[in-house]
């Protein structure tokens, strides 16, 4: 398993947290997703054989947030 913490801009409420956690968590190979709203960070544990960091970032972008 690989673990990354992504800095994400645009999240401002609990709906944002739920949206990101749900959409990233639905990706095959993602084991765990935790959003820290106060820090603007998303911690993801995933299997690189099934999903890439770029795919995770794309899903976050598709939700309307920006990975920086």
Secondary structure as the mmCIF struct_conf table of DSSP 4:
data_model
#
loop_
_struct_conf.conf_type_id
_struct_conf.id
_struct_conf.beg_label_comp_id
_struct_conf.beg_label_asym_id
_struct_conf.beg_label_seq_id
_struct_conf.end_label_comp_id
_struct_conf.end_label_asym_id
_struct_conf.end_label_seq_id
STRN STRN1 UNK A 2 UNK A 9
BEND BEND1 UNK A 10 UNK A 10
BEND BEND2 UNK A 13 UNK A 13
HELX_RH_AL_P HELX_RH_AL_P1 UNK A 14 UNK A 25
TURN_TY1_P TURN_TY1_P1 UNK A 26 UNK A 26
BEND BEND3 UNK A 27 UNK A 27
TURN_TY1_P TURN_TY1_P2 UNK A 28 UNK A 29
STRN STRN2 UNK A 30 UNK A 36
TURN_TY1_P TURN_TY1_P3 UNK A 37 UNK A 40
STRN STRN3 UNK A 41 UNK A 46
TURN_TY1_P TURN_TY1_P4 UNK A 48 UNK A 50
HELX_RH_AL_P HELX_RH_AL_P2 UNK A 53 UNK A 62
TURN_TY1_P TURN_TY1_P5 UNK A 63 UNK A 64
STRN STRN4 UNK A 66 UNK A 67
#
